[in-house]
Amino acid sequence: MSDIIFSQSSPDKPKATTKPSISSGAQNILAAAEELFAQQGYSSISINAIAKQAGVSKANVFHHFETKEMLYMAVLQNASTEMSDLIAELDSGNGSASQQIGHYARQHLQNLFDKARVTQLILRELQQGDKDESFQLVRNTLNKNFTSIVNIIKKFQERGEFRQDIEAAMIATVLIGCNLFYFQTHSVLDSFPELAFAKDPDNYCKQLTDILLRGIENKNAEDRGSS
């Protein structure tokens, strides 16, 4: 993922919300768990494996996290903090709806790359499709954020800034889905001809937002055809 570079002149990331303090020992365990869960999934990893990866005892892991499920949820929660901050900023009312959606699209994409291991972990769990406890944990986490985004888009529609004949959930799906596609395929896209945005995420987000907000239909051409 290191070949993707975001412009330093782009809008700053939102300020992180205040989080409960966590000890260096717990952070070390979280980092080890994140790496292993991303590589092999929730069900395939044991507490023993996490303890070995973190260089601590199994008892030490349970000292910080009572169960593997709680540890897994902590990994997801840790990863979703910045995303929750982005959603809160989107709901803050700063700037027009178009400006806020454009900013969110870019920061969402950057967060996917910044949290690449956890992004891969979440995609892995969803793609497996097993309705086990790990799937439910991932789904519940994503549902909360997705519902928040949809509700914000509905507010923009109610204010008359976005069309009301398109479902807010569809707008959110296109925005998030396109970013996930770019995250997963950017290295392949780089081999395609005439894709200037393959290694230029700022350009990609600008064009994505423009298409989402204005479409691809040339209104002037349509007017000429009807005259």
C-alpha positions as CSV (number, residue, x, y, z in Angstrom):
1,M,0.0,0.0,0.0
2,S,3.0,2.3,0.3
3,D,2.9,3.3,-3.4
4,I,-0.3,5.3,-2.7
5,I,0.5,8.9,-1.6
6,F,-2.0,11.5,-0.5
7,S,-1.4,15.1,-1.1
8,Q,-0.1,17.0,2.0
9,S,-2.1,20.1,0.8
10,S,-5.4,18.3,1.2
11,P,-7.8,19.0,4.1
12,D,-6.5,18.0,7.4
13,K,-7.8,14.9,9.1
14,P,-10.4,15.6,11.7
15,K,-9.3,15.9,15.3
16,A,-9.5,12.6,17.1
17,T,-12.1,12.3,19.8
18,T,-11.0,11.8,23.3
19,K,-10.4,8.1,23.9
20,P,-9.9,6.2,27.1
21,S,-6.2,5.8,28.0
22,I,-4.8,2.4,27.2
23,S,-1.6,0.9,28.6
24,S,1.4,0.2,26.4
25,G,1.0,-3.5,27.3
26,A,-2.6,-3.5,26.0
27,Q,-1.5,-1.6,22.9
28,N,1.1,-4.2,22.2
29,I,-1.4,-7.0,22.4
30,L,-3.9,-5.1,20.2
31,A,-1.2,-4.6,17.5
32,A,-0.4,-8.3,17.6
33,A,-4.0,-9.3,17.5
34,E,-4.7,-7.0,14.6
35,E,-1.9,-8.5,12.5
36,L,-2.9,-12.1,13.2
37,F,-6.7,-11.5,12.8
38,A,-6.0,-9.7,9.5
39,Q,-3.9,-12.6,8.2
40,Q,-6.0,-15.6,9.3
41,G,-9.4,-14.4,10.5
42,Y,-11.0,-14.5,13.9
43,S,-11.8,-18.2,14.2
44,S,-8.4,-19.4,13.2
45,I,-6.4,-17.4,15.8
46,S,-6.0,-18.5,19.4
47,I,-5.1,-16.5,22.5
48,N,-1.9,-18.5,22.7
49,A,-0.9,-17.3,19.2
50,I,-1.6,-13.7,20.1
51,A,0.3,-14.0,23.3
52,K,3.3,-15.4,21.4
53,Q,3.1,-12.7,18.8
54,A,3.0,-10.0,21.4
55,G,5.8,-11.6,23.5
56,V,3.6,-11.9,26.6
57,S,2.0,-14.7,28.6
58,K,-1.6,-15.9,27.9
59,A,-2.5,-14.7,31.4
60,N,-1.2,-11.2,30.5
61,V,-3.6,-11.2,27.5
62,F,-6.5,-12.1,29.7
63,H,-5.5,-9.5,32.2
64,H,-6.2,-6.8,29.6
65,F,-9.0,-8.6,27.7
66,E,-11.3,-11.1,29.4
67,T,-12.2,-13.0,26.2
68,K,-11.0,-13.4,22.6
69,E,-14.3,-11.8,21.5
70,M,-13.6,-8.7,23.7
71,L,-10.1,-8.5,22.2
72,Y,-11.4,-8.7,18.7
73,M,-14.0,-6.1,19.4
74,A,-11.3,-3.8,20.8
75,V,-9.4,-4.2,17.5
76,L,-12.4,-3.3,15.5
77,Q,-13.2,-0.4,17.9
78,N,-9.7,0.9,17.7
79,A,-9.8,0.8,13.9
80,S,-13.2,2.5,13.7
81,T,-12.3,5.5,15.9
82,E,-11.1,7.7,13.0
83,M,-14.0,6.6,10.9
84,S,-16.4,7.7,13.6
85,D,-14.6,11.0,13.8
86,L,-15.1,11.5,10.1
87,I,-18.8,10.8,10.3
88,A,-19.1,13.2,13.2
89,E,-17.3,15.9,11.2
90,L,-19.6,15.2,8.2
91,D,-22.6,15.8,10.6
92,S,-21.1,19.1,12.0
93,G,-22.6,21.3,9.3
94,N,-19.3,23.0,8.2
95,G,-19.5,23.9,4.6
96,S,-22.0,22.9,1.9
97,A,-23.2,19.3,1.5
98,S,-21.1,19.0,-1.6
99,Q,-17.9,20.2,0.2
100,Q,-18.5,17.9,3.1
101,I,-19.2,14.8,0.9
102,G,-16.0,15.6,-1.1
103,H,-13.9,15.9,2.1
104,Y,-15.4,12.7,3.6
105,A,-14.8,10.7,0.4
106,R,-11.1,11.6,0.5
107,Q,-10.6,11.1,4.2
108,H,-12.5,7.8,4.1
109,L,-10.2,6.5,1.4
110,Q,-7.1,7.6,3.2
111,N,-8.3,5.9,6.4
112,L,-8.7,2.6,4.4
113,F,-5.0,2.8,3.5
114,D,-3.9,4.1,6.9
115,K,-5.7,1.2,8.5
116,A,-5.0,-1.3,5.7
117,R,-4.6,-4.4,7.9
118,V,-7.9,-3.9,9.7
119,T,-9.6,-3.0,6.4
120,Q,-8.4,-6.3,5.0
121,L,-9.6,-8.0,8.2
122,I,-13.1,-6.6,7.9
123,L,-13.3,-7.5,4.2
124,R,-12.0,-11.0,4.9
125,E,-14.8,-11.6,7.5
126,L,-17.5,-10.2,5.2
127,Q,-16.3,-12.2,2.2
128,Q,-16.3,-15.5,4.1
129,G,-20.0,-15.0,4.7
130,D,-20.1,-17.2,7.7
131,K,-22.8,-16.2,10.1
132,D,-20.6,-16.8,13.1
133,E,-19.7,-14.5,16.0
134,S,-16.9,-12.7,14.2
135,F,-19.2,-11.9,11.3
136,Q,-21.8,-10.5,13.7
137,L,-19.2,-8.3,15.4
138,V,-18.0,-6.9,12.0
139,R,-21.6,-6.4,10.7
140,N,-22.7,-4.6,13.9
141,T,-19.7,-2.3,13.7
142,L,-20.3,-1.4,10.1
143,N,-24.0,-1.1,10.4
144,K,-23.7,1.6,13.0
145,N,-21.4,3.7,10.9
146,F,-23.3,3.1,7.7
147,T,-26.6,4.1,9.3
148,S,-25.0,7.3,10.6
149,I,-23.8,8.2,7.1
150,V,-27.3,7.5,5.6
151,N,-29.0,9.7,8.2
152,I,-26.6,12.6,7.4
153,I,-27.3,12.3,3.7
154,K,-31.0,12.3,4.4
155,K,-30.5,15.7,6.2
156,F,-28.8,17.0,3.1
157,Q,-31.8,15.8,1.1
158,E,-34.2,17.5,3.4
159,R,-32.4,20.8,3.1
160,G,-32.7,20.5,-0.7
161,E,-29.0,20.2,-1.4
162,F,-29.3,16.6,-2.7
163,R,-32.0,15.0,-4.9
164,Q,-34.7,13.3,-2.8
165,D,-35.7,10.8,-5.5
166,I,-32.5,8.8,-4.9
167,E,-32.2,6.7,-1.8
168,A,-29.7,8.0,0.7
169,A,-28.5,4.4,1.2
170,M,-27.7,4.2,-2.5
171,I,-25.6,7.4,-2.3
172,A,-23.7,6.0,0.7
173,T,-23.2,2.6,-1.0
174,V,-21.8,4.1,-4.2
175,L,-19.4,6.4,-2.2
176,I,-18.1,3.7,0.1
177,G,-18.2,1.0,-2.5
178,C,-16.1,2.9,-5.0
179,N,-13.5,3.7,-2.3
180,L,-13.3,0.0,-1.3
181,F,-12.9,-1.0,-5.0
182,Y,-10.0,1.5,-5.3
183,F,-8.4,0.2,-2.1
184,Q,-8.6,-3.4,-3.3
185,T,-7.6,-2.9,-7.0
186,H,-5.3,0.2,-7.2
187,S,-2.2,-2.0,-7.9
188,V,-4.0,-3.7,-10.8
189,L,-5.5,-0.4,-12.1
190,D,-1.9,0.9,-12.4
191,S,-1.4,-1.5,-15.3
192,F,-4.4,-0.3,-17.3
193,P,-3.8,2.4,-19.9
194,E,-5.1,6.0,-19.4
195,L,-5.8,5.7,-15.7
196,A,-4.1,8.7,-14.4
197,F,-5.7,8.3,-11.0
198,A,-4.3,4.8,-10.3
199,K,-1.6,6.2,-8.1
200,D,-3.2,9.6,-7.5
201,P,-5.9,9.1,-4.8
202,D,-6.6,12.9,-4.6
203,N,-7.4,12.9,-8.3
204,Y,-9.5,9.8,-7.9
205,C,-11.6,11.3,-5.0
206,K,-12.1,14.5,-6.9
207,Q,-13.4,12.7,-10.0
208,L,-15.5,10.3,-7.9
209,T,-17.1,13.2,-6.0
210,D,-17.8,15.1,-9.2
211,I,-19.5,12.1,-10.8
212,L,-21.5,11.4,-7.7
213,L,-22.7,15.0,-7.4
214,R,-23.1,15.9,-11.0
215,G,-23.3,12.7,-13.0
216,I,-21.8,12.1,-16.4
217,E,-24.6,13.3,-18.6
218,N,-23.7,16.4,-20.6
219,K,-26.7,18.7,-20.1
220,N,-25.6,21.1,-22.8
221,A,-25.6,18.3,-25.4
222,E,-29.0,17.2,-24.2
223,D,-30.3,20.8,-24.6
224,R,-28.9,21.1,-28.1
225,G,-30.4,17.8,-29.1
226,S,-33.9,18.9,-28.1
227,S,-33.7,22.3,-29.8
